[in-house]
């Protein structure tokens, strides 16, 4: 079984696929040492590590240079967050996806938000992008790369019906999985998993943290998103403030 097949198989277990998110080579190595079978990246964490905000604030070349050491740090499968593809031009997006595929990643998250306008891309535009990505990967020998199609429809509208319409259209376009950040209501989650034939990815937050409960509603992939990075950042800030105020570092030992 190759790394692509391994990654696909992790979505079809009799237990939830738990996927943590790294932001640099050290976090990737530590998560591998913790025993995870695969990891993903967090665009939020990677942006913060650059001293920037999330949302494609750097060039694609800078992103690629930041990504390479993370991929080289571990031997387990890595799926990467390519945000909206670092362009609105379908041909450039396909070139960018091909570039990360050639680095050895097993999957991508690709979202339907327009980073210029801050709004959702027109559904037909995103379908054309997903179809072109799939065709490009097939032509270049990466047909097994896992395309996790993220929709920000629920984040922006808080409405289930248009979200379902989008994810079903993306499924028809040939993606391998669906990712809906912001979705936490268990009844809505079950409604969507019942509608889908591909795995649904839910991202952890303070109201959805139990992967087994989500699995019972049909969720097959549970990712940490930016939670681990934010917890790490919070620990450093709190520990640093304690040291500064008390002039004592006992809390670090």
C-alpha positions as CSV (number, residue, x, y, z in Angstrom):
1,X,0.0,0.0,0.0
2,X,1.5,3.3,-1.0
3,X,1.2,6.6,1.0
4,X,-1.8,7.8,-1.0
5,X,-3.7,4.5,-0.4
6,X,-2.8,4.7,3.2
7,X,-4.2,8.1,3.5
8,X,-7.4,7.2,1.7
9,X,-7.8,4.1,3.9
10,X,-7.6,6.2,7.1
11,X,-10.9,7.7,6.0
12,X,-12.7,4.4,6.0
13,X,-11.8,2.9,9.4
14,X,-14.3,1.7,12.0
15,X,-13.1,4.7,14.1
16,X,-12.6,8.4,13.4
17,X,-9.5,9.5,11.5
18,X,-7.8,12.0,13.9
19,X,-5.7,14.5,12.0
20,X,-3.5,17.0,13.9
21,X,-2.2,20.1,12.2
22,X,1.5,21.2,12.1
23,X,2.9,24.6,11.3
24,X,6.7,24.0,11.2
25,X,9.2,21.1,11.0
26,X,9.4,20.7,14.8
27,X,5.6,20.5,15.3
28,X,5.5,18.0,12.4
29,X,8.2,15.8,14.0
30,X,6.6,15.9,17.5
31,X,3.2,14.9,16.1
32,X,4.9,12.0,14.2
33,X,6.6,11.0,17.5
34,X,3.3,11.1,19.2
35,X,2.2,8.2,17.0
36,X,-0.1,9.9,14.4
37,X,-0.3,8.0,11.2
38,X,-0.7,11.2,9.1
39,X,-0.7,14.9,9.7
40,X,-1.9,18.1,8.0
41,X,-0.8,21.7,8.0
42,X,-2.6,24.7,9.4
43,X,-2.5,27.8,7.2
44,X,-3.4,29.8,10.3
45,X,-0.4,28.5,12.2
46,X,2.0,28.8,9.2
47,X,0.9,32.4,8.7
48,X,1.3,33.3,12.4
49,X,4.8,31.7,12.3
50,X,5.6,34.1,9.5
51,X,4.3,37.0,11.6
52,X,1.3,37.4,9.3
53,X,-2.4,36.9,9.5
54,X,-4.2,33.9,7.7
55,X,-5.5,34.4,4.2
56,X,-2.7,34.1,1.6
57,X,-0.7,37.1,2.9
58,X,2.5,35.8,1.4
59,X,3.5,34.9,-2.1
60,X,3.0,31.3,-3.2
61,X,6.8,31.0,-3.5
62,X,7.2,32.0,0.1
63,X,4.5,29.5,1.2
64,X,6.2,26.8,-0.8
65,X,9.6,27.5,0.8
66,X,8.0,27.3,4.2
67,X,6.2,24.1,3.4
68,X,9.3,22.1,2.1
69,X,11.0,21.7,5.5
70,X,7.8,20.5,7.0
71,X,7.3,17.8,4.4
72,X,10.9,16.8,4.7
73,X,10.7,16.5,8.5
74,X,8.6,13.4,8.6
75,X,8.0,10.1,6.8
76,X,4.3,9.9,7.4
77,X,1.7,11.2,4.9
78,X,1.0,14.9,4.9
79,X,-2.0,16.8,3.6
80,X,-1.5,20.5,3.2
81,X,-3.8,23.5,3.4
82,X,-3.4,25.5,0.1
83,X,-6.2,27.9,1.1
84,X,-7.9,29.1,-2.1
85,X,-5.0,28.2,-4.3
86,X,-3.1,31.5,-4.1
87,X,-4.9,32.8,-7.1
88,X,-8.3,33.1,-8.8
89,X,-6.9,32.0,-12.1
90,X,-7.8,28.4,-12.7
91,X,-4.6,27.6,-14.6
92,X,-2.3,29.2,-11.9
93,X,-4.2,27.3,-9.2
94,X,-3.6,24.1,-11.0
95,X,0.1,24.9,-11.3
96,X,0.2,25.6,-7.6
97,X,-1.5,22.3,-6.7
98,X,0.9,20.4,-9.0
99,X,3.9,22.1,-7.3
100,X,2.8,20.8,-3.9
101,X,2.0,17.4,-5.3
102,X,5.6,17.2,-6.6
103,X,6.9,17.8,-3.1
104,X,5.3,14.6,-2.0
105,X,2.1,15.6,-0.2
106,X,-0.8,13.1,-0.2
107,X,-3.6,15.6,-0.1
108,X,-4.8,19.2,-0.2
109,X,-7.5,21.3,1.3
110,X,-8.8,23.8,-1.3
111,X,-11.4,26.3,-0.2
112,X,-14.1,28.3,-2.1
113,X,-13.5,31.7,-0.5
114,X,-12.2,34.5,-2.8
115,X,-9.2,36.1,-0.9
116,X,-9.7,39.4,-2.9
117,X,-13.3,40.0,-2.1
118,X,-13.7,38.0,1.1
119,X,-16.8,36.4,-0.3
120,X,-17.6,32.9,-1.6
121,X,-16.6,32.2,-5.2
122,X,-19.5,31.6,-7.5
123,X,-20.4,27.9,-7.2
124,X,-19.8,27.2,-11.0
125,X,-16.4,28.9,-10.7
126,X,-15.3,26.6,-7.9
127,X,-16.6,23.5,-9.7
128,X,-14.5,24.5,-12.7
129,X,-11.5,24.9,-10.4
130,X,-12.0,21.5,-8.7
131,X,-12.5,19.8,-12.1
132,X,-9.4,21.4,-13.5
133,X,-7.3,20.4,-10.5
134,X,-8.6,16.8,-10.8
135,X,-7.7,16.7,-14.5
136,X,-4.3,18.2,-13.9
137,X,-3.4,15.7,-11.2
138,X,-4.6,12.8,-13.4
139,X,-2.5,14.0,-16.3
140,X,0.7,14.3,-14.2
141,X,0.5,10.9,-12.4
142,X,-1.1,12.2,-9.1
143,X,-4.6,10.7,-9.5
144,X,-4.5,9.3,-6.0
145,X,-3.9,12.7,-4.3
146,X,-6.7,13.4,-1.9
147,X,-8.7,16.5,-2.7
148,X,-10.5,17.8,0.4
149,X,-12.9,20.4,-0.8
150,X,-13.6,23.1,1.8
151,X,-16.6,25.2,1.7
152,X,-16.9,28.4,3.7
153,X,-20.6,28.6,2.9
154,X,-21.7,27.7,6.4
155,X,-19.1,30.1,8.0
156,X,-20.5,33.0,5.9
157,X,-24.3,32.2,5.8
158,X,-24.9,29.8,8.8
159,X,-27.4,28.1,6.5
160,X,-27.5,24.3,5.9
161,X,-29.4,24.2,2.6
162,X,-27.0,26.2,0.4
163,X,-24.1,24.4,2.1
164,X,-25.5,21.0,1.1
165,X,-26.1,22.3,-2.4
166,X,-22.4,23.3,-2.6
167,X,-20.9,20.1,-1.2
168,X,-23.0,17.9,-3.4
169,X,-21.9,19.8,-6.4
170,X,-18.2,19.5,-5.3
171,X,-18.8,15.8,-4.8
172,X,-20.1,15.5,-8.3
173,X,-16.9,17.3,-9.5
174,X,-14.9,14.3,-8.3
175,X,-13.4,15.4,-5.0
176,X,-12.4,12.9,-2.4
177,X,-13.7,14.6,0.7
178,X,-15.7,17.5,2.0
179,X,-14.5,20.0,4.7
180,X,-17.0,22.3,6.4
181,X,-15.4,24.5,9.1
182,X,-17.7,26.2,11.5
183,X,-20.3,23.4,11.5
184,X,-20.9,22.2,15.0
185,X,-24.6,21.2,15.3
186,X,-24.9,17.4,15.4
187,X,-28.2,17.2,13.7
188,X,-27.0,19.4,10.8
189,X,-23.8,17.3,10.6
190,X,-25.8,14.1,10.4
191,X,-28.0,15.6,7.7
192,X,-24.9,16.4,5.6
193,X,-23.2,13.0,6.2
194,X,-26.4,11.3,5.1
195,X,-26.4,13.3,1.9
196,X,-22.7,12.6,1.0
197,X,-20.9,9.6,-0.5
198,X,-17.5,11.0,0.4
199,X,-15.9,11.5,3.9
200,X,-16.9,14.6,5.8
201,X,-14.2,16.5,7.7
202,X,-15.1,18.5,10.8
203,X,-12.7,20.9,12.5
204,X,-12.4,21.0,16.3
205,X,-13.5,23.9,18.4
206,X,-14.6,24.4,21.9
207,X,-18.1,23.1,21.2
208,X,-17.0,20.1,19.1
209,X,-14.1,18.3,20.6
210,X,-15.3,14.7,21.0
211,X,-14.4,12.8,17.8
212,X,-16.3,9.7,18.9
213,X,-19.5,11.7,19.1
214,X,-18.9,13.1,15.6
215,X,-18.1,9.6,14.3
216,X,-21.5,8.5,15.5
217,X,-23.1,11.2,13.3
218,X,-21.1,9.9,10.3
219,X,-18.1,12.2,10.4
220,X,-15.0,10.2,9.3
221,X,-12.3,12.9,9.6
222,X,-11.7,15.1,12.6
223,X,-8.9,17.7,12.3
224,X,-7.5,20.1,14.9
225,X,-7.2,23.1,12.6
226,X,-5.4,25.9,14.5
227,X,-6.3,24.6,18.0
228,X,-2.9,23.1,18.7
229,X,-1.0,26.1,17.4
230,X,-3.2,28.5,19.5
231,X,-2.7,26.4,22.6
232,X,1.0,26.4,22.1
233,X,1.1,30.2,21.5
234,X,-1.1,30.7,24.6
235,X,1.3,28.5,26.7
236,X,4.4,30.5,25.6
237,X,2.7,33.8,26.3
238,X,1.4,32.8,29.7
239,X,4.7,31.2,30.7
240,X,6.6,34.2,29.5
241,X,4.4,36.6,31.4
242,X,4.7,34.6,34.6
243,X,8.5,34.6,34.3
244,X,8.6,38.3,33.7
245,X,6.3,39.1,36.7
246,X,7.7,36.7,39.2
247,X,11.3,36.7,38.0
248,X,11.1,33.0,38.7
249,X,11.0,30.1,36.2
250,X,9.9,27.3,38.5
251,X,6.8,26.8,36.4
252,X,8.9,25.7,33.5
253,X,10.4,22.8,35.5
